[in-house]
Amino acid sequence: MALLLQHHTPDGQTPKDSGNKLMTLKELRAVPVAYWLYTMLIACTAVCWVTKQTNLPDYLQLLHGYTMEEASRITGLAPLLMNFLVPFICLIMWKIDNNGIMFTAFTSLMVPLYYLLGFCPAANIYVISCLDGLRIAVAAVMMWQIVINLSPPSYVGTLVMITFTVRNIFIAVVSVATGYILQRHKVTTLEVALTNYQHYFIMLLTLSSTGTVCGVLMNIVDFRKGCSLNGRLKRWMETGTETTRLLSESGSDNCCGVKGINNDGVNEEMSMKSVLKTE
């Protein structure tokens, strides 16, 4: 579908040449910088969650001594909570209408969560899983909507395909790296296994921090380009600009009025002087 939509025509208009056209390198270079930052944000954060979910049951068994059933139940708590929260989050995000800022804020929540999960054994694993479910629900609601907002209408399909491909490449590469770091079938002691998991969480912290930085930069670029991702902020800026313009116009009118009054007084005084001189 992404291939078929690579040259999408908006508003139901049919171009003269209705065949699909490949995106040229010149058009690819003209894609907004915010899109590439968002693609890196998705790639760095999605891979963390996928690999974390894959290895969390084994980690919980080693760290807390849970059975496989208990560890699997805790691992499934985040996606289960996501399914219940998505309808409510859709309404909340629609009311807030600052998708870029909200997405970045909830993405940054990954950093403390992974730190607690990897380096604070006393942290409540159920609280961490619930917060992770909230975070992934927000990401699920806004992920592809933001891609569409950042993409030129004629190439939505192509750019969605690029984002999807980059994300999957990151998942594949990091999954291989995770296998080398954990060495799950070659570790014989519990201490070594937990040390390997700490190295693994350092990798997740690095990736999630990189994604957060990309999100912050994306919002800065979007702010300078007109706030296409943050509708409420855009309306607030437009209202502030309009208020400033009206105040400046009002001030200039008042100045002109005072100047006119002063000129009239001067003209009157000169007229009186000329009359007296004539007499």
C-alpha positions in Angstrom: 0.0 0.0 0.0 2.9 2.4 0.8 4.2 1.7 -2.7 0.9 2.4 -4.4 0.4 5.6 -2.4 3.9 6.9 -3.1 2.5 9.7 -5.3 -0.7 10.5 -3.6 -2.9 13.3 -5.0 -4.7 15.3 -2.3 -8.3 16.5 -2.4 -9.5 13.9 -4.9 -7.8 15.7 -7.8 -6.6 13.5 -10.7 -3.4 14.6 -12.4 -3.0 14.5 -16.2 -0.5 11.7 -15.8 -2.3 9.3 -13.4 0.6 6.8 -13.3 2.7 6.4 -10.1 6.0 8.4 -10.1 9.0 7.6 -8.1 10.3 10.2 -5.7 13.5 11.8 -7.1 16.6 12.6 -5.1 15.9 16.3 -5.5 12.5 15.9 -4.0 13.8 13.7 -1.2 16.4 16.3 -0.3 13.5 18.9 -0.1 11.7 16.8 2.6 11.5 18.8 5.9 14.3 18.3 8.4 11.6 17.6 11.1 10.6 14.4 9.2 14.1 13.0 9.3 14.4 13.8 13.0 11.1 12.1 13.6 12.2 9.0 11.7 15.2 8.7 13.9 13.0 9.2 17.0 10.8 6.4 15.9 13.7 4.1 15.0 15.5 4.7 18.4 12.4 4.3 20.6 10.5 1.5 18.9 13.5 -0.8 18.9 13.9 -0.3 22.7 10.3 -1.3 23.4 10.3 -4.4 21.1 13.6 -5.8 22.4 12.6 -5.0 26.0 9.3 -6.9 25.7 11.2 -9.9 24.2 13.7 -10.2 27.0 11.7 -9.0 30.0 10.4 -12.4 31.1 13.9 -13.9 31.3 15.2 -10.8 33.1 12.4 -10.9 35.7 13.0 -14.6 36.4 16.7 -13.9 37.0 16.2 -10.7 39.1 13.2 -11.4 41.2 12.9 -15.2 40.9 9.5 -15.1 39.2 8.1 -18.2 37.5 7.6 -18.0 33.7 3.9 -17.5 34.2 4.3 -14.6 36.6 7.0 -12.9 34.4 4.8 -13.3 31.3 1.8 -11.8 33.1 3.9 -8.7 34.0 5.3 -8.4 30.5 1.8 -8.5 29.0 0.5 -5.8 31.3 1.9 -2.8 29.2 0.3 -3.8 25.8 -2.9 -4.9 27.6 -3.2 -1.5 29.3 -2.4 0.2 26.0 -5.5 -1.3 24.3 -7.8 0.0 27.1 -6.2 3.5 27.2 -6.1 4.2 23.4 -9.7 5.5 23.0 -9.4 7.9 26.0 -5.9 9.1 24.9 -7.3 9.9 21.4 -9.9 12.2 23.0 -7.3 13.8 25.3 -4.8 14.4 22.5 -7.5 15.8 20.4 -8.3 18.3 23.1 -4.7 19.2 23.8 -3.7 19.5 20.1 0.0 19.6 20.7 1.0 16.3 19.2 4.7 17.0 18.8 5.3 18.2 22.3 3.2 15.5 23.9 4.8 12.7 21.9 8.3 13.9 22.8 7.3 14.2 26.5 6.0 10.7 26.7 8.9 9.4 24.7 11.3 10.9 27.2 9.5 8.8 29.9 11.4 5.8 28.6 14.7 7.0 30.0 13.8 6.9 33.7 11.7 3.8 33.3 14.6 1.8 31.8 16.9 3.2 34.4 14.6 1.9 37.2 14.1 -1.4 35.4 17.8 -2.0 34.9 19.5 -0.5 37.9 16.9 -0.2 40.7 15.8 -3.8 41.7 13.6 -2.4 44.5 11.4 -0.4 42.1 7.9 -1.7 41.8 7.7 -3.6 38.5 3.9 -3.3 38.3 4.1 0.5 38.4 6.9 0.5 35.8 4.8 -1.7 33.5 1.7 0.5 33.9 3.7 3.7 33.1 5.2 1.9 30.1 1.7 1.0 29.0 0.6 4.6 29.2 3.6 5.7 27.2 3.2 3.2 24.4 -0.5 4.0 24.2 0.4 7.7 23.4 3.0 6.5 20.9 0.5 4.2 19.2 -2.1 7.0 18.9 0.2 9.6 17.4 3.0 7.7 15.6 1.7 7.7 12.1 -0.4 10.8 12.4 2.8 12.8 13.0 4.4 11.2 9.9 1.5 12.4 7.8 1.6 15.9 9.2 5.3 16.2 8.4 5.2 14.7 4.9 4.4 16.6 1.7 0.9 15.4 0.6 2.2 14.1 -2.7 4.6 11.6 -1.1 2.9 10.4 2.1 3.1 6.8 1.0 6.8 6.9 0.1 7.8 8.7 3.3 5.7 6.3 5.5 7.5 3.4 3.8 10.9 5.0 4.5 10.0 5.5 8.2 8.7 1.9 8.5 11.8 0.5 6.8 14.3 2.5 8.9 12.5 1.4 12.1 12.6 -2.3 11.1 16.3 -2.1 10.2 17.0 -0.6 13.6 15.0 -3.4 15.2 16.9 -6.1 13.3 20.4 -4.6 14.1 19.7 -4.0 17.8 18.2 -7.5 18.2 21.4 -9.0 16.9 23.4 -6.7 19.2 21.2 -7.8 22.1 22.0 -11.4 21.5 25.7 -10.7 21.6 25.4 -8.7 24.8 23.2 -11.1 26.8 24.8 -14.4 25.7 21.8 -16.1 27.3 22.7 -19.7 26.5 26.4 -19.3 27.3 26.1 -17.7 30.8 26.5 -20.1 33.7 26.2 -17.8 36.8 23.4 -15.4 37.9 25.8 -12.6 38.6 27.2 -12.6 35.0 23.7 -12.8 33.6 22.6 -9.7 35.5 25.7 -7.9 34.6 25.0 -8.6 30.9 21.5 -7.3 31.4 22.9 -4.0 32.9 25.0 -3.6 29.7 21.9 -4.2 27.7 19.9 -1.5 29.6 22.8 0.9 29.1 22.3 0.3 25.3 18.5 1.0 25.7 19.2 4.2 27.7 21.5 5.4 25.0 19.0 4.8 22.3 16.1 6.2 24.2 18.1 9.3 25.1 19.0 9.8 21.4 15.4 9.5 20.5 14.4 12.1 23.1 17.1 14.5 21.8 15.7 14.0 18.2 12.2 14.8 19.5 13.3 18.0 21.1 15.1 19.1 17.9 12.0 18.1 15.9 9.8 20.4 18.0 12.3 23.3 17.7 12.4 23.0 13.9 8.6 22.7 13.8 8.3 25.8 16.0 10.5 27.8 13.6 8.6 26.5 10.5 5.1 27.3 11.6 4.0 24.7 14.2 2.4 22.1 12.0 2.6 19.5 14.8 1.4 21.7 17.6 -1.9 23.3 16.7 -2.7 24.9 20.0 0.7 26.5 20.2 0.3 27.8 16.6 -3.1 29.4 17.5 -1.6 30.9 20.6 1.3 32.4 18.6 -1.1 33.8 15.9 -3.3 35.3 18.6 -0.3 36.9 20.3 0.9 38.3 16.9 -2.5 39.7 16.1 -2.8 41.3 19.6 0.6 42.9 19.1 -0.3 44.2 15.7 -3.5 45.8 17.0 -1.7 47.4 19.9 0.9 48.8 17.6 -1.7 50.2 15.2 -3.7 51.7 18.2 -0.5 53.3 19.5 0.4 54.8 16.1 -3.2 56.2 15.7 -2.9 57.9 19.1 0.5 59.4 18.2 -1.0 60.7 14.9 -3.9 62.3 16.8 -1.7 64.1 19.3 0.6 65.2 16.4 -2.5 66.6 14.6 -3.7 68.5 17.7 -0.2 70.0 18.2 -0.1 71.1 14.5 -3.5 72.7 14.8 -2.4 74.7 17.9 0.8 75.9 16.1 -1.1 77.0 13.0 -3.6 78.9 15.2 -0.8 80.7 17.0 0.9 81.7 13.8 -2.3 83.0 12.4 -2.8 85.3 15.4 0.7 86.6 15.2 0.2 87.4 11.5 -3.0 89.3 12.3 -1.4 91.4 15.0 1.5 92.2 12.8 -0.8 93.4 10.1 -2.7 95.6 12.5 
